[in-house]
Amino acid sequence: MEICHYCKKEIIEGDKEVILQTKKGDLIMQDLHFHYNCWLEDYNESLDKKVKAYADKFMSFAKPAVEKAFLERGILG
């Protein structure tokens, strides 16, 4: 009996399943079992978090330059 890592429900034989393995060198450290749809949800959530983090990082660098350009042109303040 395997339990879905995302929804914590049992994965019934015949269900579409995704198994992710974490490895350290050649050793398998952990198997994570997911229902196929749960794996898609988990993947999409992690991708959304990564995109938001990259956007926030980009904006933290770009915002001062944009504000400076707007102030020089008299658009702000």
VOGU-3710 file (C-alpha; in Angstrom, 3 decimals, decimal comma):
1> meichyckke> 0,000/0,000/0,000  1,426/3,350/-1,053  0,270/6,749/0,216  0,210/9,834/-2,006  2,774/12,390/-0,828  0,453/15,268/-1,848  -3,081/14,297/-0,774  -2,095/11,636/1,800  -4,662/9,180/0,377  -3,982/5,594/-0,580
11> iiegdkevil> -2,874/4,891/-4,138  -5,011/2,015/-5,359  -3,546/-0,525/-7,748  -4,361/0,551/-11,302  -4,325/4,306/-10,519  -1,971/6,448/-12,574  1,018/6,925/-10,303  4,246/8,932/-10,350  7,215/7,838/-8,251  9,997/10,334/-7,591
21> qtkkgdlimq> 13,241/9,026/-6,168  15,761/11,088/-4,264  19,285/9,813/-4,695  22,632/10,416/-3,101  25,203/9,108/-5,527  24,004/5,651/-6,514  21,937/5,144/-3,355  18,173/5,673/-3,450  17,371/7,659/-0,329  13,598/8,065/-0,634
31> dlhfhyncwl> 10,668/7,211/-2,910  7,844/9,735/-3,108  4,587/8,355/-4,502  1,928/10,585/-6,063  -1,364/10,138/-7,845  -0,720/11,492/-11,350  -3,068/14,483/-10,873  -1,630/15,201/-7,424  1,867/15,231/-8,896  0,714/17,774/-11,517
41> edynesldkk> -0,758/19,991/-8,793  2,396/19,731/-6,671  4,612/20,487/-9,675  2,485/23,488/-10,699  2,539/24,890/-7,164  6,326/24,579/-6,920  6,718/26,146/-10,366  4,458/29,054/-9,371  6,594/29,640/-6,263  9,810/29,626/-8,305
51> vkayadkfms> 8,419/32,049/-10,902  7,187/34,397/-8,167  10,596/34,283/-6,452  12,392/35,082/-9,732  9,945/37,913/-10,480  10,405/39,396/-6,998  14,193/39,192/-7,344  14,088/40,812/-10,785  11,794/43,598/-9,555  14,051/44,311/-6,578
61> fakpavekaf> 16,870/45,064/-9,036  14,766/46,804/-11,684  12,567/49,010/-9,476  15,288/51,525/-8,474  16,403/51,932/-12,098  12,834/52,432/-13,330  12,068/54,927/-10,569  15,248/56,875/-11,398  14,334/57,008/-15,107  10,796/58,168/-14,292
71> lergilg> 12,069/60,858/-11,904  14,540/62,132/-14,507  11,719/62,469/-17,047  9,380/64,098/-14,541  6,863/61,258/-14,647  6,978/60,599/-10,885  6,907/63,000/-7,984
//
